[in-house]
Amino acid sequence: MKRQALLIGGGLAVTAYILGTSATADITGSLHDFSGQVWSQNQICLPCHAPHHAEAAEAGMLWNHTVTTAAYQIYGGDGATFPVDEALDQKSILCMSCHDGTVAVDAFGGLGGTFVIAGRGNLGTDLQNDHPVGRAAVYPTHAGYFDPATWENTAGFGFALADMDVDGELERVVSCATCHEPHNRNDNEFFLWVDNDGSQLCLTCHNK
């Protein structure tokens, strides 16, 4: 089936944000609100979650969207390719199930889809030039980074590392969801947990 490009993310996302079309403090009206699309059955939650007969109980989320099986090149990986479950933590896998461009946005509920993210919202499977997550982002313990005990789940925000098996060792890693809040509860550009004005999001982890 020929895939059609769904232009979300990147410049379109920024434009929509500036114009206020997605400036709501929750998912309603945000770029993750697909309720206006025929394929979403006019629902917000259904493309990702289902109360019954979910595709998989991924991370306890009753996940309803087709999960990516792509292989990835990762930051600092010298061009090597890793299977998805060796490259990414569970939460990042769910994000990339739309944002790597290999699975259609409307592929959910066991059905195939046709609309694929285009533009900057499509990160592809080569993540060598993106902030590391998963295997490439085992959280450092040296002085260049703040102890996560000082910032995880504090001040009402959901900053948190993810658990991931890396070569047989359970590690704490940076996830897509460490920086991004997919339900837009904090009304920040690019679904960030906090606005990055003054690099405050970056400086949550990085001790500079």
Z-matrix of the N, CA and C atoms (Angstrom, degrees):
N
C 1 1.459
C 2 1.520 1 108.95
N 3 1.278 2 114.74 1 131.25
C 4 1.460 3 118.83 2 -179.03
C 5 1.519 4 110.33 3 -68.86
N 6 1.327 5 114.96 4 130.33
C 7 1.453 6 119.40 5 -179.45
C 8 1.520 7 110.87 6 -89.72
N 9 1.305 8 114.95 7 141.43
C 10 1.452 9 120.85 8 177.29
C 11 1.519 10 108.41 9 -106.24
N 12 1.295 11 116.70 10 146.40
C 13 1.468 12 120.80 11 -176.97
C 14 1.517 13 110.23 12 -83.02
N 15 1.320 14 115.04 13 130.39
C 16 1.452 15 120.84 14 174.02
C 17 1.515 16 107.94 15 -103.01
N 18 1.314 17 116.07 16 110.59
C 19 1.460 18 120.20 17 -173.89
C 20 1.516 19 110.35 18 -83.47
N 21 1.340 20 115.22 19 88.67
C 22 1.451 21 119.40 20 172.02
C 23 1.499 22 107.39 21 -128.48
N 24 1.324 23 115.65 22 160.24
C 25 1.457 24 120.13 23 -178.74
C 26 1.509 25 110.32 24 85.65
N 27 1.338 26 114.94 25 177.38
C 28 1.451 27 121.46 26 176.50
C 29 1.512 28 112.67 27 57.47
N 30 1.348 29 114.80 28 -136.98
C 31 1.456 30 120.02 29 -175.35
C 32 1.510 31 112.46 30 -60.61
N 33 1.340 32 117.52 31 -37.41
C 34 1.456 33 119.72 32 179.82
C 35 1.514 34 110.57 33 -64.14
N 36 1.346 35 115.96 34 -40.93
C 37 1.459 36 119.77 35 179.65
C 38 1.515 37 110.76 36 -62.97
N 39 1.320 38 115.66 37 -43.59
C 40 1.461 39 119.89 38 -179.54
C 41 1.520 40 110.46 39 -63.60
N 42 1.342 41 116.17 40 -44.41
C 43 1.459 42 120.19 41 -179.76
C 44 1.521 43 111.02 42 -60.41
N 45 1.321 44 116.38 43 -46.06
C 46 1.462 45 120.29 44 -179.64
C 47 1.513 46 110.89 45 -62.26
N 48 1.322 47 115.25 46 -38.95
C 49 1.463 48 118.87 47 -179.90
C 50 1.520 49 110.92 48 -64.79
N 51 1.327 50 116.41 49 -46.17
C 52 1.457 51 120.68 50 -177.82
C 53 1.522 52 111.16 51 -62.91
N 54 1.322 53 116.28 52 -39.11
C 55 1.459 54 120.32 53 -178.30
C 56 1.519 55 112.46 54 -75.76
N 57 1.341 56 115.34 55 -10.11
C 58 1.454 57 119.19 56 176.50
C 59 1.504 58 114.15 57 87.57
N 60 1.327 59 118.10 58 6.22
C 61 1.454 60 119.17 59 -177.99
C 62 1.510 61 111.77 60 -72.06
N 63 1.332 62 118.24 61 -19.75
C 64 1.452 63 119.93 62 178.07
C 65 1.520 64 110.76 63 -121.26
N 66 1.317 65 117.39 64 14.92
C 67 1.457 66 120.72 65 -175.00
C 68 1.516 67 110.43 66 -84.15
N 69 1.321 68 117.04 67 66.93
C 70 1.443 69 122.61 68 175.47
C 71 1.507 70 107.79 69 -122.19
N 72 1.324 71 116.55 70 152.89
C 73 1.458 72 120.28 71 -174.77
C 74 1.518 73 111.67 72 -88.16
N 75 1.292 74 117.99 73 29.64
C 76 1.453 75 121.98 74 172.18
C 77 1.522 76 107.82 75 -159.03
N 78 1.311 77 115.88 76 -173.43
C 79 1.463 78 119.25 77 -174.72
C 80 1.530 79 111.95 78 -70.34
N 81 1.334 80 117.95 79 -25.54
C 82 1.462 81 121.00 80 -179.22
C 83 1.523 82 110.64 81 -60.84
N 84 1.313 83 115.78 82 122.67
C 85 1.451 84 120.99 83 -179.64
C 86 1.512 85 114.73 84 83.17
N 87 1.324 86 117.35 85 -2.54
C 88 1.462 87 120.66 86 179.47
C 89 1.524 88 110.00 87 -84.70
N 90 1.316 89 116.04 88 177.77
C 91 1.464 90 120.25 89 178.84
C 92 1.527 91 112.90 90 -71.68
N 93 1.324 92 117.45 91 -8.04
C 94 1.462 93 121.18 92 172.93
C 95 1.529 94 111.82 93 -98.79
N 96 1.306 95 116.97 94 8.27
C 97 1.461 96 121.84 95 175.87
C 98 1.524 97 108.05 96 -95.51
N 99 1.331 98 116.19 97 102.28
C 100 1.462 99 121.33 98 -178.14
C 101 1.530 100 111.82 99 -100.67
N 102 1.329 101 117.00 100 16.65
C 103 1.462 102 119.72 101 -174.21
C 104 1.526 103 113.08 102 -64.72
N 105 1.319 104 117.32 103 -18.03
C 106 1.454 105 120.00 104 178.23
C 107 1.512 106 113.86 105 -83.67
N 108 1.334 107 116.79 106 -1.60
C 109 1.458 108 121.25 107 -178.89
C 110 1.528 109 110.36 108 -94.73
N 111 1.307 110 117.37 109 138.18
C 112 1.464 111 121.15 110 179.62
C 113 1.516 112 110.75 111 -58.32
N 114 1.345 113 116.61 112 -39.84
C 115 1.461 114 120.11 113 -175.42
C 116 1.525 115 113.62 114 -68.71
N 117 1.340 116 117.88 115 -15.27
C 118 1.469 117 120.68 116 -179.88
C 119 1.520 118 112.33 117 -88.09
N 120 1.338 119 116.46 118 1.98
C 121 1.461 120 121.89 119 -175.06
C 122 1.531 121 110.55 120 56.99
N 123 1.337 122 114.83 121 31.37
C 124 1.468 123 122.54 122 179.39
C 125 1.524 124 113.01 123 60.25
N 126 1.330 125 115.84 124 27.89
C 127 1.457 126 120.41 125 179.54
C 128 1.526 127 110.65 126 -114.74
N 129 1.331 128 115.50 127 149.88
C 130 1.458 129 120.97 128 177.74
C 131 1.524 130 111.10 129 -83.96
N 132 1.314 131 117.04 130 -46.17
C 133 1.469 132 121.67 131 -168.87
C 134 1.528 133 114.10 132 -83.15
N 135 1.330 134 116.79 133 -30.48
C 136 1.461 135 121.97 134 -168.88
C 137 1.526 136 115.45 135 -56.00
N 138 1.331 137 121.20 136 -37.53
C 139 1.466 138 118.65 137 179.94
C 140 1.528 139 114.15 138 -60.76
N 141 1.325 140 117.26 139 -21.80
C 142 1.469 141 120.19 140 179.47
C 143 1.527 142 112.95 141 -112.70
N 144 1.339 143 117.42 142 -36.02
C 145 1.464 144 120.87 143 -172.66
C 146 1.526 145 111.18 144 -128.07
N 147 1.340 146 115.25 145 153.01
C 148 1.458 147 120.41 146 174.84
C 149 1.525 148 108.57 147 -142.68
N 150 1.321 149 118.88 148 137.45
C 151 1.465 150 120.46 149 -178.78
C 152 1.521 151 113.20 150 -71.82
N 153 1.335 152 116.62 151 -24.37
C 154 1.459 153 121.00 152 -179.38
C 155 1.527 154 109.43 153 -140.32
N 156 1.334 155 115.69 154 149.53
C 157 1.464 156 122.05 155 175.85
C 158 1.527 157 112.13 156 55.64
N 159 1.316 158 116.32 157 41.86
C 160 1.463 159 120.56 158 178.57
C 161 1.521 160 110.17 159 -66.02
N 162 1.319 161 115.64 160 157.57
C 163 1.460 162 120.91 161 177.19
C 164 1.522 163 110.80 162 -59.02
N 165 1.326 164 116.65 163 -41.86
C 166 1.461 165 122.23 164 179.62
C 167 1.518 166 108.38 165 -163.55
N 168 1.323 167 115.07 166 149.57
C 169 1.466 168 119.47 167 177.35
C 170 1.519 169 109.01 168 -85.30
N 171 1.333 170 116.23 169 52.22
C 172 1.457 171 121.67 170 -175.76
C 173 1.520 172 110.66 171 -62.62
N 174 1.336 173 115.51 172 122.29
C 175 1.469 174 122.05 173 176.83
C 176 1.527 175 111.38 174 51.37
N 177 1.358 176 116.68 175 31.26
C 178 1.453 177 120.42 176 178.35
C 179 1.508 178 114.35 177 69.44
N 180 1.334 179 117.83 178 22.11
C 181 1.464 180 120.89 179 -172.50
C 182 1.526 181 113.97 180 -106.24
N 183 1.350 182 118.47 181 7.03
C 184 1.465 183 120.32 182 -175.27
C 185 1.523 184 110.14 183 45.74
N 186 1.314 185 114.20 184 59.08
C 187 1.463 186 121.47 185 -171.25
C 188 1.513 187 110.95 186 -72.09
N 189 1.327 188 116.48 187 131.43
C 190 1.459 189 122.00 188 -174.69
C 191 1.522 190 113.35 189 -112.77
N 192 1.332 191 116.99 190 -6.06
C 193 1.459 192 121.12 191 -175.21
C 194 1.523 193 110.21 192 -96.54
N 195 1.321 194 116.78 193 144.95
C 196 1.460 195 120.90 194 175.74
C 197 1.526 196 109.62 195 -58.00
N 198 1.331 197 116.00 196 132.91
C 199 1.466 198 121.36 197 -175.53
C 200 1.524 199 109.83 198 -93.86
N 201 1.312 200 115.86 199 135.87
C 202 1.460 201 120.77 200 -179.54
C 203 1.526 202 112.17 201 -62.19
N 204 1.313 203 115.73 202 145.16
C 205 1.469 204 121.89 203 173.98
C 206 1.527 205 110.41 204 -119.77
N 207 1.319 206 116.73 205 16.68
C 208 1.467 207 121.53 206 -175.98
C 209 1.523 208 111.48 207 -67.62
N 210 1.318 209 115.44 208 159.20
C 211 1.463 210 122.46 209 170.69
C 212 1.525 211 107.59 210 -101.39
N 213 1.342 212 115.66 211 151.54
C 214 1.464 213 119.81 212 -171.61
C 215 1.520 214 112.18 213 -129.51
N 216 1.323 215 114.55 214 146.90
C 217 1.457 216 121.47 215 162.77
C 218 1.521 217 106.28 216 -94.51
N 219 1.327 218 116.45 217 135.55
C 220 1.455 219 119.60 218 -171.32
C 221 1.522 220 112.13 219 -118.98
N 222 1.309 221 115.46 220 161.70
C 223 1.460 222 122.75 221 178.57
C 224 1.531 223 109.60 222 -56.86
N 225 1.324 224 115.57 223 128.91
C 226 1.458 225 120.33 224 178.25
C 227 1.513 226 114.45 225 72.38
N 228 1.333 227 116.94 226 12.62
C 229 1.461 228 120.28 227 -175.80
C 230 1.510 229 114.36 228 -94.39
N 231 1.342 230 117.32 229 9.01
C 232 1.469 231 122.70 230 177.75
C 233 1.522 232 112.74 231 54.70
N 234 1.329 233 116.39 232 31.66
C 235 1.456 234 120.80 233 175.83
C 236 1.511 235 114.97 234 83.34
N 237 1.333 236 117.66 235 -2.60
C 238 1.465 237 120.35 236 178.96
C 239 1.527 238 110.01 237 -67.26
N 240 1.320 239 116.04 238 151.46
C 241 1.456 240 122.06 239 179.88
C 242 1.523 241 109.64 240 -107.52
N 243 1.329 242 116.58 241 133.57
C 244 1.459 243 122.34 242 -178.16
C 245 1.523 244 110.12 243 -120.36
N 246 1.336 245 118.00 244 140.31
C 247 1.467 246 119.92 245 172.08
C 248 1.524 247 109.85 246 -58.08
N 249 1.317 248 116.17 247 155.14
C 250 1.457 249 120.48 248 -172.38
C 251 1.519 250 112.86 249 -54.65
N 252 1.340 251 117.89 250 -43.12
C 253 1.461 252 118.89 251 -175.74
C 254 1.520 253 112.93 252 -78.35
N 255 1.327 254 117.42 253 -7.44
C 256 1.457 255 120.74 254 172.21
C 257 1.523 256 111.33 255 -98.30
N 258 1.320 257 116.39 256 -20.90
C 259 1.465 258 120.77 257 -178.77
C 260 1.519 259 112.45 258 -88.81
N 261 1.340 260 116.94 259 -39.20
C 262 1.463 261 121.11 260 -168.70
C 263 1.518 262 112.43 261 -125.45
N 264 1.320 263 115.40 262 150.78
C 265 1.457 264 121.62 263 170.68
C 266 1.525 265 109.20 264 -75.03
N 267 1.339 266 115.57 265 167.18
C 268 1.461 267 120.51 266 -173.78
C 269 1.525 268 113.11 267 -58.88
N 270 1.327 269 117.78 268 -43.48
C 271 1.461 270 119.68 269 -178.17
C 272 1.520 271 111.39 270 -66.46
N 273 1.317 272 116.59 271 -40.41
C 274 1.466 273 119.57 272 179.64
C 275 1.524 274 111.28 273 -66.38
N 276 1.324 275 116.61 274 -33.76
C 277 1.468 276 120.10 275 176.92
C 278 1.530 277 110.05 276 -59.65
N 279 1.326 278 116.37 277 -42.41
C 280 1.462 279 119.53 278 -179.95
C 281 1.522 280 111.17 279 -64.47
N 282 1.324 281 117.15 280 -41.92
C 283 1.469 282 120.21 281 177.77
C 284 1.528 283 111.01 282 -62.40
N 285 1.330 284 115.22 283 -45.23
C 286 1.458 285 119.68 284 -176.43
C 287 1.524 286 112.52 285 -71.95
N 288 1.326 287 117.40 286 -10.99
C 289 1.462 288 120.63 287 176.81
C 290 1.523 289 112.30 288 -67.87
N 291 1.326 290 117.00 289 -11.93
C 292 1.468 291 121.56 290 165.22
C 293 1.519 292 110.81 291 -112.60
N 294 1.334 293 115.91 292 -37.71
C 295 1.462 294 119.70 293 -165.97
C 296 1.527 295 115.22 294 -89.71
N 297 1.336 296 119.10 295 1.13
C 298 1.474 297 117.78 296 172.76
C 299 1.522 298 111.85 297 -96.02
N 300 1.339 299 117.01 298 -5.11
C 301 1.454 300 120.90 299 175.37
C 302 1.515 301 115.43 300 78.80
N 303 1.336 302 117.75 301 3.67
C 304 1.467 303 119.25 302 179.95
C 305 1.526 304 112.10 303 -94.17
N 306 1.327 305 116.81 304 -14.12
C 307 1.460 306 122.10 305 179.84
C 308 1.525 307 108.07 306 -124.87
N 309 1.306 308 117.24 307 134.05
C 310 1.465 309 121.05 308 -179.66
C 311 1.523 310 111.06 309 -67.72
N 312 1.317 311 116.26 310 147.97
C 313 1.461 312 121.39 311 178.54
C 314 1.527 313 110.50 312 -61.50
N 315 1.323 314 116.91 313 -34.67
C 316 1.458 315 120.67 314 -177.95
C 317 1.524 316 112.84 315 -94.60
N 318 1.334 317 117.26 316 23.12
C 319 1.469 318 121.54 317 175.55
C 320 1.528 319 108.26 318 -92.94
N 321 1.305 320 116.56 319 89.61
C 322 1.466 321 120.20 320 -179.30
C 323 1.521 322 109.46 321 -149.53
N 324 1.324 323 115.62 322 164.53
C 325 1.456 324 120.07 323 -179.80
C 326 1.511 325 113.37 324 65.01
N 327 1.334 326 116.69 325 25.88
C 328 1.456 327 120.86 326 179.52
C 329 1.513 328 114.27 327 81.08
N 330 1.323 329 117.55 328 5.55
C 331 1.459 330 121.41 329 -179.20
C 332 1.521 331 110.79 330 -105.85
N 333 1.318 332 116.51 331 149.42
C 334 1.450 333 120.78 332 174.87
C 335 1.518 334 110.05 333 -74.89
N 336 1.325 335 116.32 334 165.05
C 337 1.451 336 119.39 335 -178.90
C 338 1.511 337 111.67 336 -131.89
N 339 1.327 338 116.27 337 176.74
C 340 1.465 339 121.29 338 -177.87
C 341 1.524 340 113.37 339 -128.46
N 342 1.328 341 117.69 340 -20.57
C 343 1.461 342 120.35 341 -173.46
C 344 1.526 343 111.05 342 -95.53
N 345 1.314 344 116.16 343 117.61
C 346 1.464 345 121.95 344 -177.19
C 347 1.524 346 109.42 345 -114.28
N 348 1.307 347 116.29 346 136.45
C 349 1.463 348 121.03 347 178.52
C 350 1.523 349 110.44 348 -58.46
N 351 1.322 350 115.82 349 137.69
C 352 1.460 351 121.71 350 175.37
C 353 1.523 352 108.75 351 -125.57
N 354 1.317 353 115.86 352 172.49
C 355 1.455 354 119.92 353 179.64
C 356 1.514 355 111.84 354 74.97
N 357 1.334 356 116.26 355 -157.10
C 358 1.458 357 120.79 356 -174.66
C 359 1.523 358 112.97 357 -67.65
N 360 1.314 359 117.04 358 -19.83
C 361 1.456 360 119.78 359 176.83
C 362 1.509 361 113.09 360 -68.54
N 363 1.331 362 117.12 361 -18.45
C 364 1.464 363 122.30 362 177.07
C 365 1.527 364 107.88 363 -94.19
N 366 1.320 365 116.46 364 103.20
C 367 1.465 366 121.26 365 -177.87
C 368 1.522 367 112.47 366 -81.54
N 369 1.330 368 117.26 367 -15.04
C 370 1.455 369 120.12 368 -177.20
C 371 1.522 370 111.56 369 71.68
N 372 1.315 371 116.36 370 -167.71
C 373 1.462 372 121.43 371 -179.13
C 374 1.523 373 112.61 372 -106.53
N 375 1.320 374 116.98 373 -3.88
C 376 1.463 375 121.30 374 174.49
C 377 1.526 376 107.58 375 -96.24
N 378 1.324 377 116.03 376 101.91
C 379 1.461 378 121.89 377 -175.52
C 380 1.523 379 111.99 378 -103.23
N 381 1.324 380 116.49 379 21.06
C 382 1.459 381 119.64 380 -175.72
C 383 1.528 382 112.66 381 -67.74
N 384 1.334 383 116.93 382 -22.78
C 385 1.465 384 119.61 383 -179.19
C 386 1.525 385 112.07 384 -110.50
N 387 1.338 386 116.06 385 23.62
C 388 1.461 387 121.65 386 177.68
C 389 1.525 388 109.69 387 -117.83
N 390 1.339 389 116.35 388 155.72
C 391 1.466 390 119.34 389 176.62
C 392 1.525 391 108.80 390 -52.57
N 393 1.327 392 117.09 391 131.35
C 394 1.463 393 119.18 392 -176.55
C 395 1.521 394 112.92 393 -63.86
N 396 1.317 395 114.91 394 143.09
C 397 1.462 396 122.98 395 171.32
C 398 1.518 397 107.23 396 -136.99
N 399 1.318 398 116.24 397 164.92
C 400 1.448 399 120.50 398 175.26
C 401 1.513 400 113.53 399 63.06
N 402 1.314 401 116.12 400 -132.67
C 403 1.462 402 122.41 401 -176.62
C 404 1.527 403 111.96 402 -53.13
N 405 1.305 404 116.86 403 -37.94
C 406 1.467 405 121.38 404 -176.71
C 407 1.519 406 112.66 405 -79.28
N 408 1.338 407 117.70 406 -2.64
C 409 1.466 408 119.98 407 -171.49
C 410 1.522 409 112.38 408 -132.27
N 411 1.338 410 116.76 409 42.28
C 412 1.465 411 119.12 410 170.76
C 413 1.527 412 106.88 411 -60.04
N 414 1.318 413 116.70 412 126.13
C 415 1.468 414 119.41 413 -170.22
C 416 1.526 415 110.87 414 -67.21
N 417 1.337 416 117.26 415 124.93
C 418 1.467 417 120.65 416 -177.40
C 419 1.532 418 111.84 417 -69.79
N 420 1.320 419 115.66 418 155.75
C 421 1.464 420 120.62 419 179.56
C 422 1.522 421 112.01 420 -111.50
N 423 1.338 422 117.81 421 5.78
C 424 1.462 423 119.14 422 -178.41
C 425 1.528 424 111.25 423 -87.25
N 426 1.325 425 115.68 424 176.72
C 427 1.465 426 121.77 425 -170.49
C 428 1.520 427 114.23 426 -67.66
N 429 1.310 428 118.41 427 -11.59
C 430 1.457 429 120.73 428 179.32
C 431 1.516 430 113.43 429 -75.35
N 432 1.341 431 116.56 430 -5.62
C 433 1.459 432 121.29 431 -178.45
C 434 1.524 433 109.37 432 -134.63
N 435 1.318 434 116.20 433 142.44
C 436 1.455 435 120.24 434 178.69
C 437 1.527 436 110.85 435 -73.65
N 438 1.309 437 116.00 436 144.41
C 439 1.460 438 122.35 437 174.87
C 440 1.530 439 108.09 438 -58.20
N 441 1.339 440 118.23 439 124.69
C 442 1.469 441 119.22 440 -178.30
C 443 1.522 442 113.41 441 -58.98
N 444 1.325 443 117.23 442 -21.47
C 445 1.466 444 119.54 443 177.82
C 446 1.520 445 111.56 444 -62.27
N 447 1.332 446 117.01 445 -20.21
C 448 1.466 447 120.90 446 -179.29
C 449 1.524 448 112.55 447 -86.72
N 450 1.349 449 117.55 448 -12.46
C 451 1.466 450 117.91 449 -176.32
C 452 1.524 451 115.58 450 -135.48
N 453 1.324 452 119.51 451 -15.93
C 454 1.466 453 118.99 452 -177.79
C 455 1.530 454 110.97 453 -66.43
N 456 1.319 455 115.49 454 128.29
C 457 1.466 456 122.77 455 175.31
C 458 1.527 457 112.75 456 51.50
N 459 1.328 458 116.14 457 40.82
C 460 1.457 459 120.45 458 -179.52
C 461 1.521 460 110.48 459 -112.60
N 462 1.308 461 115.13 460 163.69
C 463 1.466 462 122.68 461 174.41
C 464 1.528 463 112.67 462 54.01
N 465 1.328 464 116.15 463 29.34
C 466 1.451 465 119.72 464 176.61
C 467 1.511 466 115.10 465 79.16
N 468 1.333 467 117.77 466 0.86
C 469 1.451 468 121.03 467 179.69
C 470 1.528 469 110.20 468 -100.54
N 471 1.307 470 116.35 469 161.40
C 472 1.453 471 120.61 470 -174.40
C 473 1.505 472 114.89 471 -101.35
N 474 1.340 473 117.46 472 19.50
C 475 1.461 474 118.18 473 177.10
C 476 1.526 475 109.18 474 -49.51
N 477 1.310 476 117.30 475 129.76
C 478 1.464 477 119.72 476 176.32
C 479 1.517 478 109.40 477 -161.98
N 480 1.314 479 114.97 478 146.17
C 481 1.451 480 120.40 479 171.00
C 482 1.519 481 108.62 480 -80.63
N 483 1.317 482 116.53 481 168.40
C 484 1.461 483 122.15 482 177.53
C 485 1.521 484 109.02 483 -115.66
N 486 1.313 485 116.53 484 154.94
C 487 1.459 486 121.52 485 174.48
C 488 1.520 487 108.89 486 -90.71
N 489 1.327 488 116.38 487 139.47
C 490 1.465 489 120.63 488 -179.84
C 491 1.517 490 110.06 489 -150.68
N 492 1.313 491 115.86 490 137.06
C 493 1.463 492 121.47 491 172.96
C 494 1.524 493 108.02 492 -78.93
N 495 1.325 494 115.87 493 113.43
C 496 1.463 495 121.57 494 177.91
C 497 1.520 496 108.01 495 -116.41
N 498 1.320 497 115.60 496 106.26
C 499 1.465 498 121.64 497 -179.59
C 500 1.520 499 111.79 498 53.49
N 501 1.331 500 116.05 499 43.13
C 502 1.455 501 121.03 500 175.54
C 503 1.510 502 115.38 501 85.76
N 504 1.325 503 117.49 502 -1.57
C 505 1.462 504 121.79 503 178.71
C 506 1.527 505 109.49 504 -112.61
N 507 1.336 506 116.30 505 132.37
C 508 1.455 507 119.71 506 177.10
C 509 1.522 508 108.60 507 -77.77
N 510 1.319 509 115.90 508 115.49
C 511 1.458 510 121.67 509 -176.21
C 512 1.531 511 109.96 510 -117.45
N 513 1.320 512 115.14 511 157.36
C 514 1.458 513 121.64 512 172.38
C 515 1.518 514 107.34 513 -99.39
N 516 1.314 515 115.76 514 124.03
C 517 1.461 516 120.22 515 -172.02
C 518 1.525 517 110.92 516 -129.38
N 519 1.325 518 114.85 517 156.06
C 520 1.460 519 120.59 518 171.15
C 521 1.525 520 108.16 519 -72.62
N 522 1.312 521 116.07 520 134.57
C 523 1.460 522 123.61 521 -179.56
C 524 1.524 523 109.31 522 -116.88
N 525 1.321 524 117.41 523 164.18
C 526 1.472 525 119.52 524 170.23
C 527 1.529 526 109.84 525 -52.42
N 528 1.349 527 115.47 526 -40.92
C 529 1.460 528 120.70 527 -176.15
C 530 1.520 529 113.11 528 -76.50
N 531 1.326 530 118.23 529 -4.55
C 532 1.461 531 119.67 530 173.05
C 533 1.523 532 109.90 531 -67.49
N 534 1.317 533 116.67 532 -38.28
C 535 1.469 534 121.75 533 -178.64
C 536 1.528 535 112.96 534 -102.23
N 537 1.324 536 116.82 535 -32.21
C 538 1.464 537 121.22 536 -173.22
C 539 1.525 538 111.90 537 -106.33
N 540 1.331 539 115.96 538 139.91
C 541 1.461 540 123.15 539 177.17
C 542 1.526 541 107.24 540 -114.31
N 543 1.324 542 118.26 541 101.22
C 544 1.467 543 120.77 542 -168.33
C 545 1.524 544 115.30 543 -64.70
N 546 1.342 545 117.53 544 -16.31
C 547 1.463 546 119.61 545 -179.36
C 548 1.530 547 112.65 546 -95.52
N 549 1.320 548 117.12 547 3.16
C 550 1.472 549 122.50 548 171.86
C 551 1.527 550 113.33 549 60.58
N 552 1.332 551 117.33 550 31.60
C 553 1.463 552 119.98 551 -176.71
C 554 1.527 553 112.93 552 -66.80
N 555 1.332 554 116.68 553 -21.03
C 556 1.459 555 119.03 554 -177.30
C 557 1.523 556 113.13 555 -104.56
N 558 1.342 557 116.38 556 5.47
C 559 1.461 558 121.82 557 172.30
C 560 1.522 559 111.85 558 52.16
N 561 1.341 560 116.05 559 53.86
C 562 1.453 561 120.55 560 178.60
C 563 1.518 562 110.38 561 -119.51
N 564 1.315 563 115.07 562 148.18
C 565 1.454 564 120.33 563 178.65
C 566 1.519 565 110.32 564 -55.35
N 567 1.304 566 116.92 565 136.55
C 568 1.463 567 124.18 566 -179.42
C 569 1.526 568 112.36 567 64.44
N 570 1.349 569 118.11 568 24.58
C 571 1.463 570 121.85 569 174.96
C 572 1.538 571 111.99 570 59.50
N 573 1.298 572 118.15 571 39.21
C 574 1.461 573 121.59 572 178.99
C 575 1.527 574 110.45 573 -80.64
N 576 1.331 575 115.11 574 152.79
C 577 1.467 576 118.98 575 176.83
C 578 1.524 577 111.33 576 -64.19
N 579 1.330 578 116.48 577 -37.33
C 580 1.464 579 120.94 578 173.65
C 581 1.518 580 107.80 579 -137.47
N 582 1.314 581 116.78 580 155.58
C 583 1.455 582 120.87 581 175.14
C 584 1.522 583 109.11 582 -60.15
N 585 1.316 584 116.61 583 141.27
C 586 1.465 585 119.48 584 -177.65
C 587 1.524 586 112.49 585 -92.39
N 588 1.314 587 117.48 586 20.63
C 589 1.455 588 121.24 587 175.00
C 590 1.529 589 109.06 588 -58.25
N 591 1.327 590 116.18 589 129.92
C 592 1.456 591 119.72 590 -176.28
C 593 1.513 592 112.94 591 69.19
N 594 1.340 593 116.09 592 16.83
C 595 1.472 594 122.43 593 -179.40
C 596 1.521 595 112.48 594 59.73
N 597 1.343 596 117.46 595 29.00
C 598 1.456 597 118.83 596 -176.08
C 599 1.523 598 112.90 597 -64.21
N 600 1.338 599 117.99 598 -30.76
C 601 1.459 600 118.72 599 176.41
C 602 1.521 601 110.39 600 -66.98
N 603 1.327 602 116.50 601 -47.50
C 604 1.465 603 120.92 602 179.52
C 605 1.525 604 111.09 603 -58.57
N 606 1.329 605 115.62 604 -41.39
C 607 1.464 606 120.67 605 -174.81
C 608 1.519 607 112.96 606 -78.72
N 609 1.326 608 116.67 607 -0.22
C 610 1.458 609 119.35 608 171.57
C 611 1.524 610 110.20 609 -66.29
N 612 1.322 611 116.39 610 -38.93
C 613 1.469 612 121.41 611 179.73
C 614 1.525 613 112.15 612 -100.67
N 615 1.323 614 115.61 613 -45.07
C 616 1.465 615 120.34 614 -172.37
C 617 1.523 616 110.87 615 -82.28
N 618 1.324 617 116.19 616 122.29
C 619 1.461 618 122.44 617 -179.93
C 620 1.518 619 108.79 618 -91.08
N 621 1.338 620 116.06 619 91.35
C 622 1.469 621 121.47 620 -176.22
C 623 1.519 622 110.80 621 -117.21
